[in-house]
Amino acid sequence: MEDQAAKLRQMIEYRNLSVEHKLTDHQMQEKKIARNLRIIAITSGKGGVGKTNFTVNLAIALSQAGANVLIIDADLGLANVEVLLGCSSAYTMMNLLNDNVSLADVILQGPEGIRYISGGSGLEQLADLSINDRTLLINKLYECEEFADIILVDTGAGVGRNVLDFLIAADEIILLTTPEPTALTDAYAVVKACRNYSETLHIKLVVNRIYDEDEGREVSVKLIATTKQFLGISIATLGVVYDDHNMVNAIKKQVPLLLSYPNTIAAKCIRTIAKSILQGRSTKIKRNWRDFLHRLIFSR
């Protein structure tokens, strides 16, 4: 199977290279821009820390700042992104295996111009797909790079293989935790698990539901120091989000916080984090969208 995948990758790379020589200067510039697309996986060590809520509101903040954002819900089988957006998708990513289903059929239009794709529970069966099915899936997903600047992948919580596949394939990882000791322990476990599969990790930490600045700083310093000492991994602090009762109200209304309570403290924190992502591009981007898909789908 690995030999077949390697040969297929070589064929696709050769085909893309051949086509590239035939592109006009304008098309070449468009391809160059497309390669700058950022794939950011958002994860947490345990459930219940606000990961999906953070992902949805971050997408809105990035979109409001001018980015073209696509969310891929890879939290298998839960579809929490749909719940928070107050909408429902008729298709999942795995429906792309049907010849009569296009990427346009699968993509859901969300608020503030964001787009959304449900991964669906079928992603668990990626490893069992034939080479032809994997190739069909990838070829349809290639089109995502034509309209997205940033792809946010909302992974499941924990260190399961399906979660790790997305984390290792992504360019950047946002690790969300809360100050609770169990959340910190599980966040450390995520970094440790990723370290077992990859020595090159670009992880940024967000501490959610803090009560004051000192608490956020203490949590960040503790986790950063521990991962550096015992794993040799340097992670950076991306920001904090204050505990905010309006977040619960927004969830009940099924209207994202940045739209229902745009001036609340948590909304301001998320907009600040979005600004840091867009302006503080110190992270070296090591792959593009096509590389991400190959690593995710063919490395299983």
C-alpha positions in Angstrom: 0.0 0.0 0.0 2.8 2.4 0.9 4.5 1.7 -2.5 1.3 2.4 -4.3 0.8 5.7 -2.4 4.4 6.7 -3.2 4.0 6.1 -6.9 0.7 7.9 -6.9 2.2 11.0 -5.2 5.0 11.0 -7.8 2.5 10.8 -10.6 0.4 13.7 -9.2 3.5 15.8 -8.6 4.7 15.2 -12.1 1.3 16.1 -13.5 1.1 19.3 -11.4 4.6 20.2 -12.6 3.7 19.7 -16.2 0.6 21.8 -15.9 2.4 24.5 -14.1 4.7 25.1 -17.1 1.7 25.8 -19.2 0.2 28.5 -16.9 0.1 32.2 -17.8 2.0 34.7 -15.6 -1.3 35.7 -14.0 -2.2 32.1 -13.2 1.2 31.5 -11.8 0.8 34.4 -9.5 -2.6 33.0 -8.4 -1.0 29.6 -7.6 1.8 31.3 -5.7 -0.9 33.1 -3.6 -2.7 29.9 -3.1 0.4 28.2 -1.7 0.4 30.8 1.1 -2.8 29.3 2.5 -2.4 28.5 6.2 -3.8 25.3 7.7 -4.3 25.7 11.4 -5.5 22.8 13.6 -7.3 23.7 16.8 -7.2 21.1 19.5 -7.4 20.5 23.2 -6.4 17.7 25.6 -9.9 17.2 27.0 -13.4 18.0 26.0 -15.4 20.8 27.6 -12.7 23.6 27.4 -14.5 25.6 24.7 -12.5 24.5 21.6 -15.3 24.5 19.0 -16.8 27.7 20.3 -13.4 29.3 20.1 -12.8 28.0 16.6 -16.1 29.4 15.3 -15.6 32.8 16.8 -12.0 32.9 15.7 -13.1 32.2 12.2 -15.5 35.1 12.4 -12.9 37.4 13.8 -10.4 36.5 11.0 -13.1 37.0 8.4 -14.1 40.4 9.8 -10.4 41.3 9.5 -10.4 40.5 5.8 -9.3 36.8 5.6 -11.1 34.2 3.6 -11.8 31.4 6.2 -12.9 27.8 5.9 -13.7 25.6 8.9 -13.3 21.9 8.6 -15.2 20.1 11.4 -13.0 17.1 12.1 -14.5 16.5 15.6 -15.9 13.2 14.2 -19.5 12.6 14.5 -20.4 15.5 16.8 -21.1 18.3 14.3 -20.8 20.9 17.1 -19.8 23.6 14.6 -23.2 23.3 12.9 -24.9 23.7 16.3 -23.0 26.8 17.2 -23.7 28.3 13.7 -27.3 27.5 14.0 -27.4 25.6 10.7 -27.3 22.1 9.3 -25.3 20.6 6.4 -26.9 17.9 4.2 -23.5 16.6 3.1 -20.1 15.7 4.8 -16.7 15.6 3.3 -17.1 11.9 2.6 -20.0 12.6 0.3 -17.4 13.8 -2.2 -16.7 10.2 -3.0 -20.0 10.3 -4.9 -19.4 11.3 -8.5 -22.5 13.6 -8.6 -21.4 15.5 -5.4 -19.1 18.5 -5.9 -17.2 20.6 -3.4 -19.9 23.3 -3.8 -22.5 20.9 -2.6 -20.5 20.1 0.6 -19.5 23.6 1.5 -21.9 25.5 3.8 -21.9 29.3 3.8 -21.8 30.7 7.3 -22.0 34.2 8.8 -19.6 36.9 8.0 -18.5 35.1 4.8 -16.9 32.1 6.5 -17.3 28.7 4.9 -17.7 25.3 6.6 -17.3 21.6 5.7 -18.5 18.8 8.0 -15.9 16.1 8.2 -18.4 13.5 9.3 -17.9 10.2 11.1 -16.8 8.7 7.8 -13.3 10.2 8.2 -12.6 7.3 10.6 -12.7 5.0 7.6 -10.1 7.0 5.5 -7.5 4.3 6.1 -9.8 1.7 4.5 -10.4 3.7 1.3 -9.0 2.5 -2.0 -6.3 4.5 -3.8 -8.9 5.5 -6.3 -11.3 6.8 -3.7 -8.6 8.7 -1.9 -7.4 10.3 -5.1 -11.0 11.3 -6.0 -11.4 12.9 -2.5 -8.2 14.8 -2.7 -8.8 16.1 -6.3 -12.1 17.6 -5.2 -10.7 19.1 -2.0 -7.9 20.7 -4.0 -10.4 23.4 -4.9 -10.5 24.7 -1.4 -7.2 26.5 -1.9 -8.8 28.7 -4.6 -11.0 30.7 -2.1 -9.4 30.2 1.3 -6.6 32.1 3.0 -6.9 30.2 6.3 -8.3 26.8 6.9 -9.2 26.1 10.6 -9.5 22.4 11.4 -11.6 21.8 14.5 -10.2 18.5 15.7 -11.5 16.2 18.4 -10.1 16.4 21.9 -7.5 14.0 23.3 -4.7 12.0 21.6 -6.5 9.5 19.4 -5.0 8.6 16.1 -7.6 10.5 14.1 -6.8 13.7 16.1 -3.1 13.3 15.7 -3.4 12.8 12.0 -4.8 16.2 11.6 -2.4 17.8 14.0 0.7 16.4 12.3 -0.5 17.2 8.8 -1.3 20.9 9.7 1.1 23.8 9.4 0.2 25.2 12.8 -1.5 24.0 16.0 -3.5 26.1 18.4 -3.6 24.2 21.7 -6.6 25.4 23.9 -6.6 24.7 27.6 -8.2 26.1 30.7 -6.5 26.7 34.1 -7.9 23.5 35.6 -5.1 21.0 36.5 -6.8 18.2 34.5 -7.0 20.4 31.4 -3.3 21.3 31.7 -2.3 17.7 32.2 -4.2 16.6 29.1 -2.8 19.6 27.1 0.7 18.4 27.9 -0.3 14.9 26.8 -1.3 16.3 23.4 2.2 17.9 22.9 3.9 14.7 24.0 1.8 12.6 21.6 2.6 14.9 18.7 6.3 14.8 19.6 6.3 11.1 19.2 5.3 11.5 15.5 7.0 14.7 14.5 10.1 16.7 15.7 8.9 19.8 13.9 5.9 21.3 15.6 4.5 24.9 15.5 2.3 25.0 18.6 0.7 28.1 20.0 -1.1 28.2 23.3 -4.4 29.8 24.2 -5.7 29.7 27.8 -9.4 29.9 27.9 -11.8 31.0 30.8 -9.3 32.9 32.9 -10.4 35.2 35.6 -7.4 37.6 35.6 -4.2 38.3 33.8 -2.0 36.8 36.5 -3.9 33.5 36.2 -3.4 33.4 32.4 0.3 34.2 32.7 0.9 31.5 35.4 -0.8 28.8 33.4 1.1 29.7 30.2 4.5 29.8 32.0 3.9 26.5 33.7 2.9 24.6 30.6 5.6 26.2 28.4 8.3 25.4 30.9 7.2 21.8 31.3 7.0 21.0 27.6 10.4 22.6 27.1 12.1 20.8 29.9 10.7 17.3 29.4 9.9 17.2 25.7 12.3 19.7 24.2 9.4 21.5 22.5 9.1 25.2 22.5 5.5 26.5 22.4 4.5 30.1 22.3 1.6 32.0 23.9 -0.9 33.2 21.4 -3.3 34.8 23.9 -5.9 34.3 26.6 -9.7 34.5 26.7 -11.5 35.7 29.8 -14.3 33.8 31.4 -17.5 35.5 30.1 -21.1 34.6 30.9 -22.2 36.0 27.6 -20.4 33.0 26.0 -23.1 30.7 27.5 -25.8 33.0 26.4 -24.5 33.0 22.8 -24.4 29.2 22.7 -28.0 29.1 23.9 -29.0 31.5 21.1 -27.0 29.6 18.6 -25.5 32.9 17.5 -21.7 33.1 17.8 -20.4 35.4 20.5 -18.8 37.9 18.1 -22.1 38.5 16.5 -24.5 38.3 19.5 -22.2 40.1 22.0 -19.4 41.8 20.0 -18.3 44.2 22.7 -18.0 41.6 25.5 -14.6 40.9 27.0 -14.2 37.4 25.5 -15.0 38.8 22.0 -12.3 41.4 22.4 -9.8 38.7 23.4 -10.6 36.6 20.4 -10.3 39.5 18.0 -6.9 40.3 19.6 -5.8 36.6 18.9 -7.1 36.9 15.3 -5.0 40.0 14.9 -1.9 38.2 16.2 -2.5 35.4 13.8 -2.7 37.7 10.8 0.0 40.2 11.7 2.4 38.1 13.8 3.3 35.6 11.1 6.5 34.5 12.7 5.6 30.8 12.2 7.3 29.2 9.3 4.8 27.6 7.0 6.2 24.3 6.0 3.4 22.8 3.7 0.6 23.9 1.5 -3.0 22.6 1.2 -2.1 19.8 -1.2 0.7 18.6 1.0 -1.7 18.6 4.0 -4.2 16.5 2.1 -1.5 14.0 1.0 -0.1 13.7 4.5 -3.6 13.3 6.0 -5.1 10.8 3.5 -2.1 8.9 2.2 -0.1 8.5 5.4 -2.6 6.3 7.0 
